[in-house]
């Protein structure tokens, strides 16, 4: 089960990196959330920063 979790984590990280590359750099999480109604970019930004 552990390898599956690691693959899922890597998939999330890869998606976060791709989203960050596509999104315009914004200064505040509120700005990102406003630009992306469902908050997906906020999640991506949080994943990358960790």
C-alpha positions as CSV (number, residue, x, y, z in Angstrom):
1,X,0.0,0.0,0.0
2,X,2.9,2.4,0.7
3,X,4.1,2.5,-2.9
4,X,0.5,3.5,-4.0
5,X,0.5,6.3,-1.5
6,X,3.9,7.5,-2.7
7,X,2.7,7.4,-6.3
8,X,-0.4,9.4,-5.4
9,X,1.7,12.0,-3.5
10,X,4.0,12.3,-6.6
11,X,0.9,12.8,-8.8
12,X,-0.3,15.6,-6.6
13,X,3.1,17.3,-6.6
14,X,3.4,17.0,-10.4
15,X,-0.1,18.5,-10.8
16,X,0.8,21.3,-8.4
17,X,4.0,22.1,-10.3
18,X,2.1,22.2,-13.6
19,X,-0.6,24.4,-12.1
20,X,2.0,26.8,-10.7
21,X,3.8,27.0,-14.1
22,X,0.5,27.9,-15.8
23,X,-0.9,30.3,-13.2
24,X,0.2,33.9,-13.1
25,X,2.3,34.6,-10.1
26,X,0.1,36.2,-7.5
27,X,1.2,37.7,-4.2
28,X,-1.6,36.6,-1.8
29,X,-3.6,33.4,-1.4
30,X,-6.8,35.5,-1.5
31,X,-5.8,36.7,-4.9
32,X,-5.3,33.2,-6.1
33,X,-8.5,32.0,-4.6
34,X,-10.4,34.9,-6.3
35,X,-8.7,34.1,-9.6
36,X,-9.5,30.4,-9.3
37,X,-13.0,29.9,-7.8
38,X,-12.5,26.3,-6.6
39,X,-9.2,27.1,-4.9
40,X,-7.2,24.5,-6.8
41,X,-4.3,26.9,-7.4
42,X,-4.2,27.6,-3.6
43,X,-3.8,23.9,-3.0
44,X,-1.1,23.6,-5.7
45,X,0.8,26.6,-4.2
46,X,0.6,25.0,-0.7
47,X,1.9,21.7,-2.0
48,X,4.9,23.3,-3.7
49,X,5.8,25.5,-0.8
50,X,6.1,22.4,1.5
